[in-house]
């Protein structure tokens, strides 16, 4: 239940966001949304065009917050490698999964152009942002010029999303941590001698 000081539309959006993350689109019934939001009968149709309109508002909010959280570390201080490392190691609720990534496994979301659009836009933005950081690292001599920025960006996104799946399947964040450490060891800038990483990557990610 949310505070009555929060507006009804806000309570409905936040309740829907939580339920979509927990249950998916089909499992998120109007009744469950109203109960979670502490809203009265008919409020969903008063403020939104039913469940689809409310779900779209919730997914857009989730996508916006996901991009903001990623940009907070990708646009933060440090070298390109350090910013990618910060993104991979940032605190996550690993066993709960990615609120955006999980939507890609929801057939009702994937089947709807409107509901899928914020998800596609967020993943596209993330790949482009990561690719630009890899290319920045190449210009600075931190990453080898032979690397393909778009391919490395896709690999980073796949490692994170795949890590969520493996962690949930095993019931442990260890699988996510292992994938992150492995990717960072491959990306780590080499020492001048070229025979060892310039920085270690042995500390488990917080989750």
C-alpha positions as CSV (number, residue, x, y, z in Angstrom):
1,X,0.0,0.0,0.0
2,X,1.2,3.5,-0.8
3,X,0.7,6.7,1.1
4,X,-2.5,8.5,0.4
5,X,-0.3,11.6,-0.1
6,X,0.9,10.1,-3.4
7,X,-1.5,10.8,-6.3
8,X,-3.7,8.0,-7.5
9,X,-2.0,7.9,-11.0
10,X,1.4,7.6,-9.4
11,X,0.3,4.8,-7.1
12,X,-1.2,3.0,-10.1
13,X,2.0,3.3,-12.2
14,X,4.3,2.2,-9.3
15,X,2.0,-0.7,-8.5
16,X,1.9,-1.8,-12.1
17,X,5.7,-1.5,-12.4
18,X,6.2,-3.8,-9.4
19,X,3.6,-6.3,-10.6
20,X,5.0,-6.5,-14.1
21,X,8.4,-7.2,-12.7
22,X,7.0,-9.9,-10.4
23,X,4.3,-11.5,-12.5
24,X,4.6,-10.3,-16.1
25,X,1.8,-8.8,-18.1
26,X,-0.7,-11.6,-18.1
27,X,-0.2,-12.2,-14.3
28,X,-0.8,-8.5,-13.6
29,X,-4.6,-8.2,-13.3
30,X,-6.5,-4.9,-12.9
31,X,-7.7,-6.2,-9.5
32,X,-4.1,-6.9,-8.3
33,X,-3.1,-3.4,-9.5
34,X,-5.9,-1.7,-7.6
35,X,-5.2,-3.7,-4.5
36,X,-1.4,-3.0,-4.6
37,X,-2.0,0.7,-5.3
38,X,-4.8,1.1,-2.7
39,X,-7.0,2.7,-5.4
40,X,-10.7,2.5,-5.8
41,X,-12.7,0.7,-8.5
42,X,-12.8,2.6,-11.7
43,X,-9.7,4.7,-11.0
44,X,-7.7,2.8,-13.6
45,X,-10.1,3.7,-16.3
46,X,-10.5,7.2,-15.0
47,X,-6.8,8.0,-15.3
48,X,-5.7,5.6,-18.1
49,X,-7.1,3.7,-21.0
50,X,-7.4,0.5,-19.0
51,X,-4.7,-2.0,-18.3
52,X,-2.8,-1.5,-21.7
53,X,-2.5,2.2,-21.2
54,X,-1.4,1.9,-17.6
55,X,1.1,-0.9,-18.5
56,X,2.6,1.4,-21.2
57,X,3.1,4.2,-18.6
58,X,4.7,1.8,-16.2
59,X,7.1,0.3,-18.8
60,X,8.1,3.8,-20.0
61,X,8.8,4.8,-16.4
62,X,10.9,1.7,-15.8
63,X,12.8,2.2,-19.1
64,X,13.5,5.8,-18.2
65,X,14.8,4.9,-14.7
66,X,16.9,2.1,-16.1
67,X,18.6,4.4,-18.6
68,X,19.2,7.0,-15.8
69,X,20.8,4.4,-13.5
70,X,23.1,3.2,-16.3
71,X,24.1,6.7,-17.3
72,X,24.9,7.6,-13.7
73,X,27.9,5.2,-13.9
74,X,28.6,5.3,-17.6
75,X,28.8,9.0,-17.6
76,X,30.6,9.2,-14.3
77,X,34.3,9.8,-13.6
78,X,37.1,7.4,-14.6
79,X,38.6,5.9,-17.7
80,X,36.4,4.1,-20.3
81,X,37.4,0.7,-18.8
82,X,36.6,2.0,-15.2
83,X,33.2,3.3,-16.3
84,X,32.3,0.0,-18.0
85,X,33.5,-1.8,-14.9
86,X,31.4,0.4,-12.7
87,X,28.4,-0.4,-14.8
88,X,29.0,-4.1,-14.6
89,X,29.6,-4.1,-10.9
90,X,27.0,-1.6,-9.8
91,X,24.6,-2.8,-7.1
92,X,21.7,-4.9,-8.6
93,X,19.0,-7.1,-7.2
94,X,20.4,-10.0,-9.3
95,X,18.0,-12.7,-8.3
96,X,15.0,-10.5,-9.1
97,X,16.3,-9.9,-12.6
98,X,16.3,-6.9,-14.8
99,X,13.0,-5.0,-14.9
100,X,13.5,-4.2,-18.6
101,X,15.2,-7.4,-19.7
102,X,12.4,-9.6,-18.1
103,X,9.9,-7.8,-20.3
104,X,11.6,-9.3,-23.4
105,X,10.5,-12.7,-22.2
106,X,6.8,-11.7,-21.8
107,X,5.0,-12.7,-25.0
108,X,2.2,-10.2,-24.5
109,X,4.8,-7.3,-24.3
110,X,6.8,-8.6,-27.3
111,X,3.6,-9.0,-29.4
112,X,2.6,-5.3,-28.8
113,X,4.4,-2.7,-30.8
114,X,3.5,0.0,-28.2
115,X,4.5,-2.0,-25.1
116,X,7.7,-3.3,-26.7
117,X,8.9,0.1,-28.0
118,X,10.3,1.5,-24.7
119,X,12.1,-1.9,-24.1
120,X,13.7,-1.8,-27.6
121,X,14.6,1.9,-27.2
122,X,16.3,1.2,-23.9
123,X,18.4,-1.7,-25.1
124,X,19.3,0.1,-28.3
125,X,20.4,3.1,-26.2
126,X,22.5,1.0,-23.9
127,X,24.3,-0.7,-26.7
128,X,25.0,2.6,-28.4
129,X,26.2,4.2,-25.2
130,X,28.5,1.3,-24.4
131,X,29.9,1.2,-28.0
132,X,30.7,4.9,-27.7
133,X,32.7,4.3,-24.5
134,X,34.6,1.4,-26.1
135,X,35.5,3.7,-29.1
136,X,36.5,6.4,-26.6
137,X,38.8,3.9,-25.0
138,X,40.3,3.0,-28.4
139,X,41.1,6.6,-29.1
140,X,42.8,6.9,-25.7
141,X,44.8,3.7,-26.4
142,X,43.1,1.8,-23.5
143,X,41.4,-0.8,-25.8
144,X,42.9,-2.5,-28.9
145,X,42.0,-0.7,-32.2
146,X,40.9,-4.1,-33.6
147,X,37.9,-4.3,-31.3
148,X,34.5,-3.6,-32.7
149,X,32.7,-1.2,-30.4
150,X,29.2,-2.4,-31.3
151,X,30.2,-6.1,-30.9
152,X,31.8,-5.4,-27.5
153,X,28.7,-3.4,-26.4
154,X,26.4,-6.3,-27.4
155,X,28.7,-8.7,-25.5
156,X,28.4,-6.5,-22.4
157,X,24.6,-6.4,-22.6
158,X,24.4,-10.1,-23.2
159,X,26.7,-10.9,-20.2
160,X,24.5,-8.8,-17.9
161,X,21.2,-10.2,-19.2
162,X,22.5,-13.7,-19.4
163,X,23.9,-13.4,-15.9
164,X,20.5,-12.5,-14.5
165,X,19.0,-15.7,-16.1
166,X,21.8,-17.9,-14.8
167,X,21.6,-16.4,-11.4
168,X,17.9,-16.9,-11.2
169,X,18.2,-20.5,-12.4
170,X,20.7,-21.4,-9.8
171,X,19.2,-19.3,-7.0
172,X,22.6,-17.6,-6.5
173,X,24.2,-14.4,-7.6
174,X,27.5,-16.3,-8.1
175,X,26.7,-17.0,-11.7
176,X,26.3,-13.3,-12.4
177,X,29.5,-12.4,-10.6
178,X,31.4,-15.1,-12.6
179,X,30.3,-13.7,-15.9
180,X,31.2,-10.2,-14.9
181,X,34.7,-11.2,-13.8
182,X,35.3,-13.1,-16.9
183,X,34.3,-10.2,-19.2
184,X,36.3,-7.7,-17.3
185,X,39.4,-9.9,-17.4
186,X,39.0,-9.9,-21.2
187,X,38.6,-6.2,-21.4
188,X,41.2,-5.1,-18.9
189,X,43.9,-2.9,-20.3
190,X,47.2,-4.7,-20.5
191,X,50.4,-3.7,-18.8
192,X,53.2,-2.2,-20.9
193,X,54.7,-5.6,-21.1
194,X,51.5,-6.9,-22.6
195,X,51.5,-10.1,-20.4
196,X,49.0,-9.2,-17.6
197,X,46.0,-7.0,-16.9
198,X,46.8,-3.6,-15.6
199,X,44.2,-3.9,-12.9
200,X,42.6,-6.9,-11.1
201,X,39.0,-8.0,-11.3
202,X,38.7,-10.5,-8.5
203,X,36.3,-8.7,-6.2
204,X,32.7,-10.1,-6.5
205,X,30.1,-7.6,-7.7
206,X,27.6,-6.4,-5.2
207,X,24.2,-7.8,-5.7
